[in-house]
Amino acid sequence: MAAMASLYLKTSTPPPHFPKLPKTHFIPPLNLPIAAVPATRGRPAARISASLIDPDGGKLAELFLKESEKGSKSKEALNLPKIRLSMIDLQWVHVLSEGWASPLKGFMRESEFLQTLHFNSLRLQNGSVVNMSVPIVLAIDDAQKSRVGSSTSVALVDDADHLVAILSE
């Protein structure tokens, strides 16, 4: 930006000449009487309330463990197959666990994934529709899939092999 400013200063072209415009006379503002209390004209007064909007699906899906369950779940995870999460997958776990993607209670299944891709929304069990334009999936390769096998639960770990979550069917 400084180079551009110096370029403008070095130009030898005289500034353009603009003719002077005649002075404009403004009319002073009118002082009209204003009623202290506006008339409602038969309408009820508007009611204002402050509250949070309901989460999609009607219930916030918080997926945190209680502190008392943490030890037992850590022991349970020792016997489960592990999937190492990338940084993006770890961020999606964070989004899911705090309920930001309600009504999802985990990564999307195939049907939810296809609904999101084609319709930018999810149809819930009760028939209602929730906007969901971004698919939230955990992509695994064939090697990870073979390690999981027929297990119904999987331990999700970070780069340092710390347990982040347990993914159950």
N, C-alpha and C positions, 0 to 999 in steps of 0.2 A: 504494500500500500504506500510506503514511503517513496518507493521508486516512481510510482504513478503520480504522486503529488509533485515530485521534483520535475517530472516531465511536463506537467501543466505549467509550472512556474517558468520554464525555459522557452515557452512558445512566444513568438514575436507578433502574433496576430492580435490586433486591437480588439477589445471587448465589443460586442455588438451594441448598437445604439437603440435604445427603446424610447419611444416618444413619451413625454409626460402626459399622464391622463388627467383630465379635469377632476377637481375635488368633488367628492360625493357628499351630499348632505343627508344625514340620517335623521329619521323621525324619532323623537324620544319615545321610550316605551310607555305604553298606556298603563295607568294605575287603575285596575279594575278591582272592585271589592270581591273578596273570596270568603265564602262561608267557613266558619271555624269547624263545623262538623258537617261533612258531606251527607246529603240525603241518600238513604238506602234504596228508595223507590220500591219498597216491598220485597227486596231480596234479603235473605239472611246474610249476616256477616260471614266472611270467609274464615275458616278455622285452620290454623297452622299448627302442625305438630312436627316434632323432630324425632326421627327414628331411623334405624337402618332398614334397608330393603331386605326382603326375605331372600335367602339363598335359592339358587336354582334347584328345583326338585323339592323345595319346601323345608329341607332339613340340611344343616351344615354337616358335611362329612369330615370330621376331624379324626385323623388316623394316628393319634399319639398313644403310646403305652402309658399306663399308670406307673408311677415310680416303683410300686410294690411288685409289678409283673416283670420288671426289667431283668432281674437276675434269672428267672426261670426261662424267659425268652432267649437270653444269651446262651444258656445251656442247651436249649432246644436247637439253636442255630448251629451248634458245633457238629451235629449229625446230619445237617442238610447240605445238599449240593449248593455251591456258591456261584454267583454271577458277579463279576467285577463290573462296576458302573463307570461309565465315562463321566466327565464333568457335566455334560448336558443331561445325562440320565439322572445324575445326582440332583441337579436342579429341578428336574421334573418330579422326583420323589419329594423334594421339599414343597413344591407347589401342591401336590396331591395330599401330603400329610397335613398341611395347614387348612385344607378345605377350599383352596382357591379354585379348584376345578370341580366343585360340587356340581352334580351328584355323583361324580366318579369316586369309587372307593378303591381304586387301583388303576393300573395301566389299562388302556382300552383293549377289549377283545376284538376279534375280527369284525363282528357285526357292527359294533360301535365305531370302529375305524372306518368302515365303508359308509356308514351314515354320515360321519363327519366329512369325509371326502366329497360325497355326492350331494348332500343336502345342507351342509354347514350347521347341522343341528343333530340332537339325539332325541329319540322318542323313548320316554320312560315307560315303566311297567304300567302306570295308571293311564297312559295314553297322552299325557301332556308332552309338549315339545320344549326342549331347552336349547338355546343357542350354544353351539360348540364348534367353532370354525377351525380350531387347531387340533390336529390329532396328537394325543399324548400316548405314545407307545414305547415299549422297551424292545428294541431290536436286538436279537441275538443271532449268532451264526450257527452253523451246523455242529461245530465242536461243542459249543455251550449247550445246544439242544440235546446232544447225545449224553452229556454229563448229567443233565437234569433227568433224562429218562422218563420214567413213569411217576416220579415224585410229585406229590400234590403241593408241596411247599418248597420254596427256594430262599436261601439267604442272599440278600443283596449287600455287597461289601464295597468299600471305596478302594482307592489305590493302595492304602496301607493295610488292607484286610480288616478294617474295623467294620463291625456290623452296622449297617444303616437301617435296614428294614427286612422284614420277612414277608415274602410274597406268597400268599396262600390262595388256593382255588376258591 
